[in-house]
Structure formats: C-alpha cells, structure tokens
Amino acid sequence: MGAFLPPTITPDVIPAGRQTDGGPFAPPTNEELAGGGLFEIEERTAPGPPGAPEVPLLFCRPTAATAPRPIVCAIHGGGMVTGSHRLGLPRARDRAGPRAIGQVLMCPMLDDRNDTPSAHQMAGLGVWDRTSNDTGWSALLGAARGTADVSPYAAPARADDLSGLPPAFIDVGSAETFRDEDVAHASRIRQAGGSAELHVWPGGFHGFDGLVPQAALSRDARAARLRWLRRLLGE
C-alpha cells in the first residue's frame, strides 16, 4: 500500500492526488453506481459561496422505493485537498436548515491545531500523518491555520458550544492521527447533553475499512455503522 499511499502529503503532491483517470482510487461510473438497476443516478450542481465555483452533487435513489425515504447526505473525505463527490459511494443547526436526525463521522478531521498526542505519535507513519494534516488544513485555511481566527465551521474542534446537535456515530482507528481529537469530540458532545456513540477500532489505521475491506476489523466497523443507522431510521 505504501507504493501509492505515502504517509506524508506535501503541497507539491496535491495535483497528482487529484488525478481521477485510473489507478486504485478511480471514481466509479454512473453505471457502476447504479448496481444493475438498483439505483437511479442523477447529477446536479448547487451554488457555492460568493465567488466560488458550483458544488457538484450526486443523487442515488433506490429504484424500488415506493414511499418517501430518509436522505443520507455523504460528504467525501480527502484531507481538504483531494477526492470528489463520488469518493466512498460503493450540519444545519445554526442555519435552521433541514433537520438532521443523525451524523456519522468516520475518522473525521476536526482540529487544525494538529497537536494531540496521536498526531505526534503518527508523525511519518500510516496513511495520513501530522505533516499531511498540516498540508490539508493549510490548503483550507491558509495563514489562519492554528491561530485564534479559525472558524468552528471549518474546524469543529474550535466550537465552544456542541449542544443541540443530532445524535452522532463517531469511529476512528487507534493507530491514526485523528484518534484523540475524535475521542475528545465525542466526549464534548456528551458533556453538552448530546448523544455520541464512539468506536476506537484497535489497530485500525486511517481509512482502514475502505482500503482493506476484507479484513475482519473492517467488516466489524461497517456492521457497527450500519446497525447504528438502522436504529436511527427505525428499520
């Protein structure tokens, strides 16, 4: 895996990471996503912030559904520097938008300060190390990274108030940069009166369930996530 996933990402390798024509991380086509007719695939765009490009959206509707269904809004990973809205397919509180009934945070990237014990432990190791984290946050925040000027809408660990959030499922590997910030986030949600189910998967590295899906740990992680979603949706 180290042949195409180095532990350290620096700004000079970002263009190569955004190439989507072939390779192990080529995005699935609409035909592949349709699953032989199980899903109807539709592409749309939504306006971005002023001066920013439009945001591409991908709708995957079960063709067999005969009644209204809940919406799962998936926001792709990629460390703020790579990936697309197709990656991984095979909030809303403060803007009073549509009510979210839950949030699934899979090894989320939450704290631009990048100074937790796990961030230091994983320097130079794994799929996404401390230098990679600096690269990703700097791409998003520029010179503001690590300062008091960072918005909690960019780095959720900066939020003073985590009350009123929908129930959360948070999982993270024990052997990854984001471990300690994710554990802290789950604790802070609970301290604010919210609900957070936390899984720290022993020996799991960043993105383990997607990169080695056949492993027993990966199957356990996906099953736990699915059980939580089913409970949430009453299925």
C-alpha positions in Angstrom: 0.0 0.0 0.0 2.9 2.3 0.6 3.6 2.3 -3.1 0.7 4.7 -3.7 -0.2 6.0 -0.2 2.8 7.6 1.3 2.3 8.7 5.0 3.3 12.3 4.3 1.4 14.6 1.9 3.1 17.9 1.0 1.7 20.6 -1.2 3.7 19.6 -4.2 1.9 16.2 -4.5 -1.6 17.6 -4.4 -2.0 17.8 -8.2 -1.2 14.1 -8.6 -3.6 13.2 -5.9 -6.4 14.9 -7.8 -6.0 12.8 -10.9 -9.0 10.6 -11.3 -8.2 8.8 -14.6 -7.4 5.3 -13.5 -5.4 4.0 -10.6 -6.6 2.4 -7.3 -8.8 5.3 -6.4 -10.5 5.9 -9.7 -14.1 7.1 -9.1 -17.0 4.8 -10.0 -19.0 5.5 -13.1 -22.8 6.1 -13.1 -23.3 2.6 -14.5 -21.3 1.1 -11.7 -23.1 3.1 -9.0 -26.5 2.0 -10.5 -25.7 -1.5 -9.4 -27.6 -3.2 -12.3 -30.7 -1.1 -11.9 -30.9 -0.9 -8.0 -30.3 2.9 -8.0 -31.3 5.8 -10.2 -28.3 8.1 -10.6 -28.7 11.9 -11.2 -26.0 14.6 -11.3 -26.8 18.2 -10.3 -24.9 21.3 -9.1 -25.6 23.7 -6.2 -24.4 27.3 -5.9 -21.2 27.7 -3.9 -20.3 30.7 -1.7 -20.0 34.1 -3.5 -17.1 33.9 -5.9 -16.7 30.2 -5.5 -17.5 27.5 -8.1 -20.7 25.5 -8.1 -20.7 22.3 -6.0 -21.3 19.1 -7.8 -23.9 16.8 -6.3 -24.7 13.1 -7.0 -28.2 11.7 -6.2 -28.5 7.9 -5.8 -32.2 6.9 -5.4 -33.3 3.3 -4.8 -35.5 2.4 -7.8 -37.6 0.1 -5.7 -38.7 2.8 -3.2 -42.4 3.5 -3.3 -42.7 5.9 -0.4 -40.6 8.9 0.8 -37.3 7.8 2.2 -34.7 9.4 4.6 -31.8 11.2 2.9 -28.3 10.2 3.7 -26.0 13.2 2.8 -22.5 11.9 2.3 -19.6 14.4 2.3 -16.4 12.9 1.0 -13.1 12.8 2.7 -9.8 13.7 1.2 -8.0 15.8 3.8 -9.2 19.1 2.3 -7.1 18.6 -0.8 -8.3 15.7 -2.8 -11.3 13.4 -3.5 -14.7 14.0 -5.1 -18.4 13.6 -4.5 -18.0 10.1 -5.8 -15.5 9.0 -3.3 -16.6 6.3 -0.9 -20.0 5.6 -2.6 -19.6 1.8 -3.4 -25.0 20.1 9.8 -27.6 22.6 9.7 -28.2 23.5 13.3 -27.2 27.2 13.2 -28.7 28.0 9.7 -32.1 26.4 10.7 -31.9 24.3 7.6 -33.5 20.8 7.2 -33.4 18.9 10.5 -30.7 16.4 10.6 -31.6 13.3 12.6 -28.1 11.9 12.9 -24.5 12.3 11.9 -22.0 9.6 11.0 -18.4 10.8 11.4 -15.9 8.3 10.0 -12.4 9.2 11.2 -13.3 12.9 10.9 -10.7 15.7 10.5 -11.7 18.2 13.2 -8.8 20.2 14.7 -6.5 22.4 12.7 -4.1 22.8 15.7 -2.8 19.4 14.9 -1.2 19.0 18.4 -2.8 16.0 20.0 -0.7 13.0 21.3 -1.9 10.8 18.5 -0.9 13.4 15.9 2.6 13.4 17.3 2.7 9.6 17.6 1.7 9.1 14.0 4.3 11.5 12.6 5.8 9.8 9.5 3.5 6.8 9.8 0.3 5.5 8.3 -1.8 6.9 5.5 -2.2 10.5 6.8 0.4 11.8 9.2 1.0 15.1 11.0 2.7 16.8 8.1 -0.2 15.7 5.8 -2.6 17.2 8.3 -0.7 20.5 8.2 -0.9 20.4 4.4 -4.6 19.8 4.4 -5.5 22.4 6.9 -3.2 25.0 5.3 -4.9 24.3 1.9 -8.2 25.2 3.5 -7.3 27.9 6.0 -4.0 29.4 4.7 -2.1 31.6 7.2 -5.0 31.4 9.7 -4.3 27.7 10.4 -3.5 27.2 14.1 -4.5 30.8 15.1 -7.4 32.2 17.0 -9.0 33.3 13.7 -10.2 29.8 12.7 -14.0 29.4 12.4 -15.6 26.4 14.1 -17.5 25.8 10.8 -14.1 25.0 9.3 -12.6 23.1 12.3 -15.3 21.7 14.6 -12.9 21.3 17.5 -12.9 25.1 17.7 -16.7 25.2 18.6 -17.5 26.5 22.1 -21.0 25.0 22.0 -21.8 21.5 20.8 -25.3 21.4 22.3 -28.3 20.8 20.1 -26.6 18.5 17.6 -28.2 15.4 16.3 -27.1 12.0 17.6 -23.6 11.1 16.4 -21.8 7.9 15.5 -18.0 8.5 15.6 -15.5 5.9 14.7 -11.7 6.1 14.4 -8.7 3.8 14.4 -6.5 3.5 17.4 -3.4 3.9 15.1 -4.2 7.2 13.3 -3.6 10.9 13.6 -7.2 11.8 14.3 -7.7 9.4 17.2 -7.5 11.8 20.1 -9.4 14.7 18.5 -12.2 12.3 17.6 -12.4 10.8 21.1 -12.4 14.4 22.6 -15.2 15.4 20.2 -17.4 12.5 21.3 -16.8 13.4 24.9 -17.7 17.1 24.3 -21.0 16.2 22.6 -21.9 14.1 25.6 -20.9 16.9 28.0 -23.1 19.2 26.2 -26.1 16.9 26.7 -26.0 15.2 23.3 -25.6 11.6 22.3 -22.5 10.2 20.7 -21.6 6.5 20.1 -17.8 6.2 19.9 -15.8 3.3 18.5 -12.0 3.3 18.6 -11.0 0.3 16.4 -7.9 -1.4 17.8 -5.0 -1.3 15.4 -7.1 0.5 12.7 -5.2 3.0 10.6 -6.8 5.9 8.8 -9.3 4.7 6.2 -8.7 1.0 7.0 -12.2 -0.2 6.3 -12.1 1.2 2.8 -8.5 0.2 1.9 -8.7 -3.4 3.3 -12.5 -4.1 3.3 -12.0 -7.8 3.6 -10.3 -7.6 7.0 -12.3 -8.8 10.0 -11.9 -5.4 11.7 -13.2 -3.6 8.6 -16.3 -5.8 8.5 -16.9 -5.2 12.2 -16.6 -1.4 11.7 -19.0 -1.4 8.7 -21.5 -3.6 10.6 -21.5 -1.4 13.7 -22.1 1.7 11.5 -25.0 0.0 9.7 -26.6 -1.2 12.9 -26.5 2.4 14.2 -28.1 3.8 11.1 -30.8 1.2 11.2 -31.6 2.0 14.8 -31.7 5.7 13.9 -34.0 5.1 10.9 -36.2 2.7 12.8 -35.6 -0.1 10.3 
